[in-house]
Amino acid sequence: MATIKEVAEAAGVSKSTVSNVFSKKRPISKEVSERVLQIAKELNYKPNYFARSLTMKETKIIGLKMQAEKIKFSQFHLSLLNGVLHECHEMGYQLLVNTLSQQHQPEIQNQVSIPVDGEIIMDPSYEDPRLSREAIKAMPTVIIGKPPPAYEHATSYVDNDNIGIAYEVASSLLDNGHENIMFLNAPRERTVSIDREAGFKWAHMDHKKEYEAGFILYHNGIDTSVDFGFNSTLEMLQQHPYITAIIVDTDKMALGVYRAAKMLSLAIPEQLSVFAFSDDSIFQSELIPPLSSVKLNAELLGSEAAKLLIDQIDSDKKLVKKIIIPADLNYRESTSVATSKSKARSDK
């Protein structure tokens, strides 16, 4: 592979001109740029990206830290990625997606990390090892989700109103006569889990309805979401046949609920209503009848987070902003009024 010196000599320009053609740090005429690029292509020259990044103190890369189940993205994650990638493309940034689980983090502590100009962190927890005041000061950071209380005023974040959303979902089921609702929540330590539980409880309080604490279950972080939905539903409905509705964290959990209902010969929604906090499922062909769900506008979440982060990087200013993305409830055929058929199961 050719060197920058060889490209400069062949193009009749200086090495700094070749460097500026690729870095775009200084304007170079269209004629010179085209000549340099053509010669670089002919000589198979590729700039030393990381050497340049060390010199310029920037990489034009942003990182996205997300927790994915065995690297199988849901439609929510795919839509969110589309939003981030769109802004990266518009602003000339590359995206590095880090899906390493927490148990693998110690293995890379002593390795040289790939440099990024800033990071987006997804799915924050109350005790989140990815967050520290030192890290936030050292690098522009934006969180998708509500930060833990200690960081809520220290870093920018983009989120839905998860308390309000959970209140609306639970209220709609309570209004339709469902008095015994099971809630399959996100992992207990996640901030989104805490907010949605608060909304769920608030709805019951507002409707002057009691709820059973044992009907709120948290993803154990071990099983897949599908297995967690299936096993939890099977066990709970066998023990508590008077449950007539289930709220689930994701479409994957909903798929597990559907499979358990089928095994128990329960018709959805006639005997069991199901509502999910995610929309546009990749499992639509299996979620029959169509799943009632919340449109969280994941692409907009990703887009706004990337904008916030790139603004911080480009302006070199520490700006703490909060953006709340609206969400919509999509009522489909997996929910209905609590009927005599659903309530009759408790008598069997």
SEZA-436036 format. One record per residue (C-alpha): residue number from 1; residue in one letter; x, y, z. Coordinates in nm, 3 decimals, always signed. Layout:
BEGIN
n  res  u  v  w
NUM  a  X  Y  Z
...
% end
This chain:
BEGIN
n  res  u  v  w
1  m  +0.000  +0.000  +0.000
2  a  +0.129  +0.347  -0.092
3  t  +0.237  +0.611  +0.160
4  i  +0.111  +0.968  +0.190
5  k  +0.449  +1.086  +0.058
6  e  +0.410  +0.881  -0.262
7  v  +0.057  +1.018  -0.320
8  a  +0.179  +1.376  -0.265
9  e  +0.468  +1.332  -0.510
10  a  +0.245  +1.173  -0.776
11  a  -0.016  +1.451  -0.739
12  g  +0.243  +1.729  -0.726
13  v  +0.121  +1.858  -0.389
14  s  +0.244  +1.862  -0.030
15  k  +0.176  +1.588  +0.225
16  s  -0.036  +1.835  +0.426
17  t  -0.256  +1.892  +0.121
18  v  -0.316  +1.519  +0.087
19  s  -0.395  +1.502  +0.457
20  n  -0.644  +1.789  +0.432
21  v  -0.817  +1.629  +0.133
22  f  -0.905  +1.329  +0.352
23  s  -0.957  +1.509  +0.684
24  k  -1.141  +1.809  +0.533
25  k  -0.978  +2.014  +0.809
26  r  -0.893  +2.289  +0.559
27  p  -1.066  +2.366  +0.229
28  i  -0.894  +2.230  -0.080
29  s  -1.000  +2.319  -0.432
30  k  -1.226  +2.075  -0.612
31  e  -0.966  +2.023  -0.889
32  v  -0.685  +1.937  -0.646
33  s  -0.912  +1.718  -0.432
34  e  -1.026  +1.515  -0.731
35  r  -0.666  +1.469  -0.852
36  v  -0.546  +1.356  -0.509
37  l  -0.839  +1.115  -0.464
38  q  -0.787  +0.965  -0.809
39  i  -0.416  +0.906  -0.749
40  a  -0.485  +0.768  -0.400
41  k  -0.727  +0.521  -0.558
42  e  -0.477  +0.419  -0.826
43  l  -0.201  +0.368  -0.567
44  n  -0.438  +0.197  -0.321
45  y  -0.357  +0.457  -0.055
46  k  -0.558  +0.450  +0.267
47  p  -0.498  +0.714  +0.535
48  n  -0.384  +0.599  +0.878
49  y  -0.713  +0.672  +1.050
50  f  -0.607  +0.629  +1.410
51  a  -0.281  +0.818  +1.370
52  r  -0.482  +1.107  +1.225
53  s  -0.733  +1.089  +1.509
54  l  -0.456  +1.120  +1.768
55  t  -0.315  +1.424  +1.590
56  m  -0.651  +1.597  +1.550
57  k  -0.778  +1.496  +1.897
58  e  -1.095  +1.360  +1.740
59  t  -1.207  +1.039  +1.575
60  k  -1.543  +1.138  +1.420
61  i  -1.680  +0.824  +1.588
62  i  -1.953  +0.811  +1.850
63  g  -2.019  +0.505  +2.064
64  l  -2.353  +0.345  +2.146
65  k  -2.356  +0.116  +2.450
66  m  -2.661  -0.106  +2.453
67  q  -2.769  -0.426  +2.620
68  a  -2.899  -0.679  +2.370
69  e  -3.008  -1.040  +2.422
70  k  -2.748  -1.254  +2.250
71  i  -2.710  -0.974  +1.994
72  k  -3.060  -1.026  +1.857
73  f  -3.205  -0.680  +1.815
74  s  -3.575  -0.616  +1.857
75  q  -3.757  -0.385  +1.618
76  f  -3.726  -0.116  +1.887
77  h  -3.346  -0.145  +1.879
78  l  -3.336  -0.153  +1.500
79  s  -3.552  +0.159  +1.474
80  l  -3.344  +0.338  +1.736
81  l  -3.025  +0.247  +1.548
82  n  -3.176  +0.389  +1.230
83  g  -3.233  +0.719  +1.409
84  v  -2.876  +0.735  +1.539
85  l  -2.727  +0.632  +1.205
86  h  -2.927  +0.896  +1.018
87  e  -2.778  +1.175  +1.230
88  c  -2.429  +1.023  +1.205
89  h  -2.459  +1.019  +0.826
90  e  -2.583  +1.379  +0.816
91  m  -2.302  +1.505  +1.041
92  g  -2.015  +1.295  +0.908
93  y  -1.976  +1.061  +1.205
94  q  -1.929  +0.687  +1.226
95  l  -2.105  +0.471  +1.485
96  l  -1.946  +0.208  +1.708
97  v  -2.205  -0.023  +1.868
98  n  -2.093  -0.191  +2.189
99  t  -2.314  -0.479  +2.302
100  l  -2.072  -0.635  +2.549
101  s  -2.251  -0.771  +2.852
102  q  -2.139  -0.655  +3.195
103  q  -1.985  -0.994  +3.279
104  h  -1.748  -0.957  +2.984
105  q  -1.635  -0.605  +3.071
106  p  -1.354  -0.719  +3.309
107  e  -1.195  -0.912  +3.021
108  i  -1.129  -0.591  +2.828
109  q  -1.034  -0.356  +3.112
110  n  -0.664  -0.381  +3.038
111  q  -0.698  -0.363  +2.661
112  v  -0.667  -0.043  +2.459
113  s  -1.018  +0.080  +2.390
114  i  -1.125  +0.214  +2.053
115  p  -1.135  +0.594  +2.081
116  v  -1.467  +0.772  +2.041
117  d  -1.558  +1.140  +2.067
118  g  -1.868  +1.075  +2.279
119  e  -2.105  +0.802  +2.393
120  i  -2.475  +0.724  +2.399
121  i  -2.570  +0.488  +2.682
122  m  -2.893  +0.288  +2.668
123  d  -3.101  +0.118  +2.938
124  p  -2.951  +0.287  +3.246
125  s  -2.970  +0.116  +3.585
126  y  -2.970  +0.262  +3.934
127  e  -2.621  +0.123  +4.000
128  d  -2.483  +0.145  +3.647
129  p  -2.114  +0.049  +3.608
130  r  -2.103  +0.238  +3.277
131  l  -2.164  +0.570  +3.453
132  s  -1.931  +0.774  +3.672
133  r  -1.884  +1.147  +3.726
134  e  -1.526  +1.118  +3.605
135  a  -1.633  +0.952  +3.278
136  i  -1.907  +1.209  +3.217
137  k  -1.661  +1.494  +3.272
138  a  -1.402  +1.334  +3.048
139  m  -1.632  +1.260  +2.754
140  p  -1.959  +1.398  +2.614
141  t  -2.234  +1.155  +2.718
142  v  -2.605  +1.125  +2.641
143  i  -2.835  +0.867  +2.796
144  i  -3.139  +0.709  +2.632
145  g  -3.366  +0.650  +2.930
146  k  -3.383  +0.824  +3.266
147  p  -3.044  +0.851  +3.439
148  p  -3.007  +0.734  +3.800
149  p  -3.091  +1.018  +4.044
150  a  -2.722  +1.090  +4.108
151  y  -2.671  +1.174  +3.739
152  e  -3.007  +1.322  +3.641
153  h  -2.872  +1.680  +3.650
154  a  -2.523  +1.591  +3.535
155  t  -2.582  +1.457  +3.185
156  s  -2.824  +1.503  +2.897
157  y  -3.086  +1.239  +2.829
158  v  -3.370  +1.146  +2.596
159  d  -3.662  +0.943  +2.724
160  n  -4.033  +0.871  +2.705
161  d  -4.268  +0.961  +2.989
162  n  -4.267  +0.605  +3.119
163  i  -4.465  +0.682  +3.433
164  g  -4.740  +0.844  +3.227
165  i  -4.736  +0.569  +2.965
166  a  -4.769  +0.292  +3.224
167  y  -5.050  +0.486  +3.391
168  e  -5.240  +0.508  +3.061
169  v  -5.195  +0.139  +2.976
170  a  -5.302  +0.018  +3.320
171  s  -5.590  +0.268  +3.331
172  s  -5.725  +0.150  +2.995
173  l  -5.737  -0.209  +3.122
174  l  -5.891  -0.110  +3.455
175  d  -6.153  +0.099  +3.272
176  n  -6.241  -0.213  +3.073
177  g  -6.315  -0.414  +3.385
178  h  -5.983  -0.593  +3.436
179  e  -5.933  -0.606  +3.812
180  n  -5.647  -0.856  +3.826
181  i  -5.360  -0.747  +3.600
182  m  -5.018  -0.907  +3.584
183  f  -4.720  -0.691  +3.490
184  l  -4.408  -0.852  +3.340
185  n  -4.162  -0.568  +3.388
186  a  -3.805  -0.497  +3.275
187  p  -3.519  -0.598  +3.509
188  r  -3.576  -0.454  +3.857
189  e  -3.261  -0.237  +3.857
190  r  -3.345  -0.049  +3.535
191  t  -3.477  +0.305  +3.576
192  v  -3.746  +0.236  +3.315
193  s  -3.870  -0.055  +3.527
194  i  -3.904  +0.168  +3.832
195  d  -4.090  +0.439  +3.637
196  r  -4.333  +0.196  +3.477
197  e  -4.405  +0.027  +3.807
198  a  -4.481  +0.370  +3.956
199  g  -4.728  +0.441  +3.673
200  f  -4.889  +0.098  +3.713
201  k  -4.942  +0.156  +4.087
202  w  -5.063  +0.513  +4.033
203  a  -5.334  +0.391  +3.794
204  h  -5.463  +0.142  +4.051
205  m  -5.461  +0.408  +4.322
206  d  -5.646  +0.653  +4.096
207  h  -5.908  +0.389  +4.018
208  k  -5.932  +0.290  +4.385
209  k  -5.834  -0.064  +4.295
210  e  -5.609  -0.296  +4.489
211  y  -5.323  -0.471  +4.313
212  e  -5.129  -0.774  +4.427
213  a  -4.757  -0.706  +4.469
214  g  -4.687  -1.060  +4.354
215  f  -4.842  -0.979  +4.017
216  i  -4.545  -0.755  +3.929
217  l  -4.260  -0.973  +3.801
218  y  -3.919  -0.854  +3.683
219  h  -3.711  -0.998  +3.402
220  n  -3.440  -1.204  +3.569
221  g  -3.170  -1.115  +3.315
222  i  -3.097  -1.485  +3.261
223  d  -3.381  -1.621  +3.048
224  t  -3.457  -1.476  +2.709
225  s  -3.753  -1.240  +2.710
226  v  -3.961  -1.496  +2.522
227  d  -3.884  -1.768  +2.778
228  f  -3.943  -1.530  +3.068
229  g  -4.284  -1.433  +2.925
230  f  -4.377  -1.795  +2.861
231  n  -4.265  -1.940  +3.196
232  s  -4.402  -1.655  +3.406
233  t  -4.741  -1.664  +3.234
234  l  -4.771  -2.040  +3.256
235  e  -4.687  -2.047  +3.626
236  m  -4.892  -1.744  +3.729
237  l  -5.208  -1.833  +3.537
238  q  -5.204  -2.184  +3.676
239  q  -5.174  -2.045  +4.029
240  h  -5.399  -1.739  +3.977
241  p  -5.664  -1.818  +3.714
242  y  -5.846  -1.492  +3.794
243  i  -5.578  -1.286  +3.613
244  t  -5.754  -1.146  +3.304
245  a  -5.490  -0.913  +3.159
246  i  -5.111  -0.900  +3.124
247  i  -4.891  -0.597  +3.056
248  v  -4.546  -0.685  +2.920
249  d  -4.221  -0.493  +2.875
250  t  -4.147  -0.601  +2.517
251  d  -4.292  -0.773  +2.213
252  k  -4.061  -1.066  +2.289
253  m  -4.224  -1.112  +2.628
254  a  -4.562  -1.083  +2.458
255  l  -4.469  -1.369  +2.226
256  g  -4.397  -1.583  +2.533
257  v  -4.737  -1.487  +2.678
258  y  -4.912  -1.582  +2.352
259  r  -4.741  -1.921  +2.351
260  a  -4.834  -1.987  +2.714
261  a  -5.196  -1.887  +2.649
262  k  -5.207  -2.130  +2.359
263  m  -5.073  -2.410  +2.578
264  l  -5.338  -2.331  +2.840
265  s  -5.610  -2.317  +2.569
266  l  -5.689  -1.954  +2.653
267  a  -5.827  -1.730  +2.380
268  i  -5.678  -1.381  +2.337
269  p  -5.850  -1.140  +2.405
270  e  -6.173  -1.322  +2.503
271  q  -6.010  -1.485  +2.806
272  l  -5.683  -1.293  +2.837
273  s  -5.591  -0.940  +2.727
274  v  -5.228  -0.854  +2.645
275  f  -5.066  -0.510  +2.612
276  a  -4.696  -0.443  +2.537
277  f  -4.463  -0.145  +2.584
278  s  -4.320  -0.185  +2.235
279  d  -4.449  -0.152  +1.883
280  d  -4.378  -0.269  +1.526
281  s  -4.280  -0.618  +1.634
282  i  -4.068  -0.845  +1.416
283  f  -4.295  -1.126  +1.544
284  q  -4.614  -0.994  +1.384
285  s  -4.677  -1.320  +1.200
286  e  -4.686  -1.505  +1.535
287  l  -4.871  -1.241  +1.737
288  i  -5.222  -1.334  +1.630
289  p  -5.447  -1.153  +1.711
290  p  -5.247  -0.830  +1.654
291  l  -5.083  -0.700  +1.970
292  s  -5.200  -0.383  +2.145
293  s  -4.886  -0.184  +2.215
294  v  -4.717  +0.148  +2.281
295  k  -4.548  +0.331  +1.995
296  l  -4.237  +0.464  +2.170
297  n  -4.102  +0.637  +1.857
298  a  -3.766  +0.463  +1.889
299  e  -3.622  +0.619  +1.574
300  l  -3.689  +0.966  +1.714
301  l  -3.531  +0.864  +2.046
302  g  -3.215  +0.762  +1.862
303  s  -3.212  +1.066  +1.636
304  e  -3.253  +1.317  +1.921
305  a  -2.989  +1.143  +2.133
306  a  -2.738  +1.156  +1.846
307  k  -2.817  +1.524  +1.782
308  l  -2.763  +1.608  +2.149
309  l  -2.433  +1.423  +2.157
310  i  -2.293  +1.562  +1.832
311  d  -2.394  +1.916  +1.939
312  q  -2.192  +1.868  +2.258
313  i  -1.892  +1.733  +2.067
314  d  -1.893  +2.002  +1.799
315  s  -1.954  +2.294  +2.035
316  d  -1.714  +2.161  +2.300
317  k  -1.959  +2.280  +2.565
318  k  -2.110  +2.084  +2.851
319  l  -2.485  +2.135  +2.802
320  v  -2.729  +1.934  +3.012
321  k  -3.062  +1.893  +2.834
322  k  -3.365  +1.669  +2.880
323  i  -3.587  +1.570  +2.587
324  i  -3.911  +1.376  +2.636
325  i  -4.033  +1.193  +2.325
326  p  -4.411  +1.147  +2.299
327  a  -4.559  +0.798  +2.282
328  d  -4.893  +0.671  +2.154
329  l  -5.112  +0.379  +2.259
330  n  -5.212  +0.156  +1.970
331  y  -5.520  -0.048  +2.060
332  r  -5.538  -0.363  +1.850
333  e  -5.715  -0.695  +1.889
334  s  -5.522  -0.841  +2.183
335  t  -5.718  -0.635  +2.437
336  s  -6.088  -0.616  +2.512
337  v  -6.335  -0.554  +2.789
338  a  -6.310  -0.813  +3.066
339  t  -6.582  -1.059  +2.975
340  s  -6.768  -1.332  +3.157
341  k  -6.546  -1.581  +2.977
342  s  -6.225  -1.432  +3.120
343  k  -6.365  -1.390  +3.470
344  a  -6.514  -1.741  +3.465
345  r  -6.170  -1.900  +3.460
346  s  -6.132  -1.832  +3.829
347  d  -6.424  -2.063  +3.899
348  k  -6.269  -2.363  +3.727
% end
